[in-house]
């Protein structure tokens, strides 16, 4: 099962992204395809936070209603799974957050990595290089 990180969702949603068309095609293929794919719950929250943030998008921030409709369209895809905490999640997370360079905002990435590992994700589609701190999680730049 493939999981999708926040940045791919933002690129797929925001037309001003240089990789919008490619990102949109990737997410659309996942949403309309036959393979099971996943979005970690923290990526859902982060997507809503990023695309509705007027500090990032000035006067062009996505309305909360539109952002919600977009997230709902992805998450109601018949083959989508939302990744939440499992019974062994704290053990998986503990191993990741105690690493030397996992501090501050990287803790958020550790949580996403732990969710993916706990659910046996094959690869996380992301452009975020911080995931290299978790080599047990295979990542793939969907544009590279």
N, C-alpha and C positions, 0 to 999 in steps of 0.2 A: 504494500500500500504506500502510495506517495502522499506526503503532507506538503502543505503550502504555507509559507511564512508570510507575515504581514506585508513585506515590501512588494511581493508579487501581487497581492490583492490591491494594494494602493496603485501600483502601476497599471493594473487592469482596469481600475475605476477612473483614474484621473487622466483625461485625454491629453493634458499638456506634458505628460511624461514622454521622454524620448523613446521609450520601449513600450508605450501603451498598446499599440496594435499587436505586437508579439505577445505581450502579457495577457491581453484580452483573449487572444486566440488560444493560449495555453489553458487559461482558466475555463474558457468556454468548452474546449475539448474535454477537459476533466468533468465539468458539470453535465455535459450532454453524452458522455461516453458510457461504456459498460464496466469500466474498471472502478473499483472502490478507491476513493481518495479521501483525504482528511484535512481538516483545519483545526489546529490546537485552539482551545477556548481563549487563551490569552491573546492570540492573533486576532480573534474577533473583536475583543475589547480595544486592542491597539488600533485596528483598522478604523473603528468608529472614532476613536480619539484623534487620529491623524487627519482623516479626510474632512472632519468637521472643525478643525482648528483654524480660526481666523488668523492666528499669528504665522501660520505656515502659508496659507493660501490667500491672505489679505481679504479682499472683497469677494473672492471666488470660492470660499470654503463650501463644501457640500452641506446641504441642509441635513439636519439629523434625520428627518423623514426619508429623504432620498438615500442617505447612507444606510439606514435600516432596511429599506426595500432591497438595496443591492446585497447586503449581507444575507437577508432572508432568501433571496433568489439562489445564492450559492449554497446555503445550508439546507435548503429544501430539495436540492438535487437528490434523486433517489439513491445514488451511490456515495453520497457524502457522509462522512462520520465526523463528529465533533469529539476531539480528544480531551478528556478530563482526567482528573486524578484517579489512579488505581489504588488497590490495597497496598502495593509495594512502592508507591510513588515517593514517600518520604525517604526511603532508603536510596532510591535512584537519585533523587535530588540532593541528598546529603553528600553523596560521592562527588557530585559536580560542583556544588557551591563551596566546597572546602579546598578547591584548587587555588594555587597562588594568585593567578591573574583574574579570578572571578570576584569582582567587586562592583558596587554601584549598579549602573544600568545593565551590566553583563549578567547580573543575577536573573533578570527577566529572560535573557536568552537561555540561561541554565534551566529555567523552569520549562521553556518550550522544548529544549533538548531532552529533559527528563520525561516529559509527556510522550515525546516521540519514541524514546527508548522503551518506556514502559508499555507502549502499544505495539512494539515491534515494527516501527515504520522502516520501510526499505530505504527511502531517501527523503530529505527535506529540500524542497525547491526554495532557494534563497540566494540573495546577493550579499548577505550579512557575513562578513569575514570573522566576526566574533565566534561563530559556531566552530571554527577551527580549534578552539580550546577544548572541544569535545569530540576527539577523533573517533570515538566509538559510534557516533552518529554520522552516517553518510549524508553529505549534502551535495547539491548539484546546482550550479548557476544555470538557470533555465535559458539564459541568453548567450552563454559562452561555450 
